[in-house]
Amino acid sequence: MKIAISGKGGVGKTTLSALLAQYYADQGRDVLAVDGDPSPCLAGALGLPGELREKLHPIAEMDELIEERTGAKPGTTGGFFTLNPRVDDLPDRFSVTHRDVRLLEMGSVDLGGSGCICPESAMLKTLFTHLLFRDDEVLIIDMYAGVEHLGRATVDFVDAMIIVVEPTQRSLGTAGQIKKLSRDIGLDRLWLVGNKIRTEEEIKFLERESPGLPLLGTLPMDLGVLDADRLGEPVYDHVPSLKEAAQNIAQKLLEPYPKN
């Protein structure tokens, strides 16, 4: 099972990623969680202790490694460098394990945007493709709002794209944009998950205003998320309401995708 999680910034992608990763790990599944956000926060949501966080370094910031594998210095464009560098050893070499969840930080490429032709971009795109071809039982990718690392050659290996939304028009607008980008590259197994839900009316709003995507489930508004972050504890342990809701979402992901 390979799950990509996207959505507008601040909607709760990382919270859901951590909840699902820990749930599947507790079920005895082999879980690799990948933090692809420009500002990595998944380690905190999983409650990694300080000594493990110190061992984590985003791949995109490993200048010496990128130059070694691509033949060019990061930050450069043009010239000659390897577009398909060796990456098969990176997930095991640079991930850390906590409570049976392995975590890898990808980082991001700022130079030139998503269309950047540079060593960092080549490294990340090749690594992303490699992750989809690995035999990890569960792969969960906490993505940035875009889908720039998804290509036509890899979409068949993504079992689900979850777009996390809040019950607002702006959040649903972003979901619509992500849907279009995903469909443009052939990815059509898309779900919505509503976060920070307070009332039944907000659930009905998401169902009514959804950009043509099924609502997989919802996570309730719970200020315990802030407490967990402040205390450095896993949200999975600290907020029972979110744990229960995430379990329901995880189980529904095992069901067939609904036909239109």
N, C-alpha and C positions, 0 to 999 in steps of 0.2 A: 504494500500500500504506500503510495507516494502522494503526499498532500501538500499543495502550495497554498499559503494563506496570505491574502492581500487585503487592501482597503485604504481608505483615507488616513492620513497621519493622526494618531491619537485615538483611534476608535477601539483599540484593544486587540490588535493582531497578535502582539507578543503574549498577552495574557492567555488568549485561546491556544496559541502554540504550546505554551508551557503546560496548560491543563491537559491537552490531548497527549502530549509526549509522556507526561507522568502517568496518565491513565493506562496507555498502552504498555508502558514499561512494567507497571504493576500487574498487568495481565500476563507477564512473562514474555512479551514480544521484544524482539531485537530492535531498538529505537535509536535512530540518528536524527538529532534536531540540528537544523542549520539556521543560523542567524544571518539573514541577508540584508538587514536594515543598515542604513548608513550610520546610525547611532545604536550600536548593539545593546540590547537590554534583556535579552532572553536569559542570560546567566543569572541576573537578579531575580527574574520571575520564577526561575527554577530553584532559587535559593542556594546557589553555589557558594560554598564558603570562600573566604578571601584567598586562601592558598591556591585553590583551583582557578579562581579568576585571574590570578597573576600569571598563570601558565597559558591563558588564552590570548591569542593575538590574531587580529583579522588578517586573512591571507593577502588582501589587497594592499596592506601596509608593510609586507615583508619584501622590501626593496631588493635585498641581496638574493633572495630566493627567486624573485621574478626575473631579475637579470640573468641569473644562472640558467633558468629554464627556458627563457625566451630569447636570450642573446641581446637584449637591449635594456637600457636603464628606464625605470619607471618615470613617467612625466614627459617622455618624449613621444613625438608622433612622426609618422613618415619613416623613411629608411626601411631597413630589413630587420625582421625579427620573426621568430617562430609563432605561427598562428595556432598551432596545436601542440603546446608544450606538454611534457610529461606531468601528470597530476595524480596518478593512481595511488601514490603513497601518501598524499596529503591528508585525506580524511582521518586515517588512523594515526598519522604522525602528529597532527596538530589539534586533534580533538581531546577533550577531557571527559571523564565519566563521573557522574554523580547520581546515586540512587538508580542505577541501571539505565540512565539516559546519557548517551554520548552527545556532546555539544561541539559544534564547529562554527567559528565565526568567519564569514566570507569577507565582510567589509564592502566598500563601494568605490566606484571610479568617478571622481568629480570632473576630471578634465574632459571637456568636449561633450558632456552629456551622454545619453544612452547610445549615441552613434559613434562614440569614441573609438578610433582605430589606434590602439596603443598597447604596450605590453601588459599592463594591468588588466585591461579589458579582455585580451586574449586569454590570460590566465584564468580569470573568473568564468568566462563563458565555457572554456574547456572543462574546468572543474565542475561547473553546474551540470553539464552534459554527462560527465563521468558519474556524478552522484545519482542521476536518474537511471544509469545502467548498472549500478551496484546491486548486490543482492541483499541489502539490508531489508529486514522484514517490514519495518515502518520507517519512512523518511518524511519528516515534517520540515517544511521550509518557511520560515518567517520572512516574507518578502517585503520589499519596498512597494509603493503604490503601483508602479509600472510592472510590465511583464517582459522587460528588455532581455532577460536571460533565457526566456522561453523561445525556442525556435521550432520550426516545422518538423525537424528531425527528432524532436524529443517529446512533443505533446502526447504521443501515444503512450508514453510511460508515466504521465501524470494522471493518477486516478481521480483526483478531485482538485478543483480550485475553489477555495472558500473565500468569499469576499465578506469581510466583517463590516457591519454598518451600525450606525446609531439611528434612532428614529427621527431623522431630520432629512429635509430635502437635499441639502448639500452633500450629505453622506451618500444618499442614494444616487445623486448625480455622478459622484465619483465611481460608484459601483457600475453605473451604466457605461462609463468610459472604459473601465477595466473589462467589462463584458465585451465591448466592441473590439478592443485590442486582442483579447483572448480568442474571440471567434475569428478574427482576421488571420490568425496563425493556425486555426483548426482545432482549438481547444474548446469543447462544448460541454464538458462535465463541470458545471458551475453551480454553486449554491450560495445563498445568503445566510449569514448568521447575525442576528440582531444582538447588540451588546448595550449595556446600561439601560435595560428595560425596567420601567417602573409600573406600568399599568397594562391591562388587557387592550386598552384602546391603542397603545403604542404598537402592540403586536399586530393588531388589525391594520394600522397605518402602514406597517412594513409590507404586509401581505397585499394591501390595496395598491401601494405605490411602487412595488418591486419592479425593476426594469426587466420583467419577464423571466425572473429566476425563482426557483423554489426556495422557500424558507426552511433551512435545515433544522434550525432551533434558535433558542435565545438564551442569553446570559442576563441575569438580573442586575440592576444597579445595586452595588454593595460597596460601602466605603471601606470595608475590610481590605480591599485591594491596596488602598493607600497605606493602611497599617502594615500589611505584609511587606510592602516595599521599604517602609521606614525601618522595620525590624529586621530586614534581610531574610525573611522566611519565605518558603515556597507558597505561592498563592493557592496551590492545590491543597495544602494542609490548613492554611489559615482561614480560608473562606469556604465553609461547607456548602453554601448555596451555589457557588460557582462550580465546585467539584461535582455536585450532583447534576447540574445542568450540562456540564462538559461530558459526563459519562453518557448521558442520553444522546448527545450529539455524536460521540464516538461510536456508539452502537448503531446509530442510523447510517453512518458512513459505510457500514458493512452491507447495507441493503442496496438493491439495484437502483440506478439513477432513474428518477421518474420520467416517463415518456410524455412529450408534449401532446 
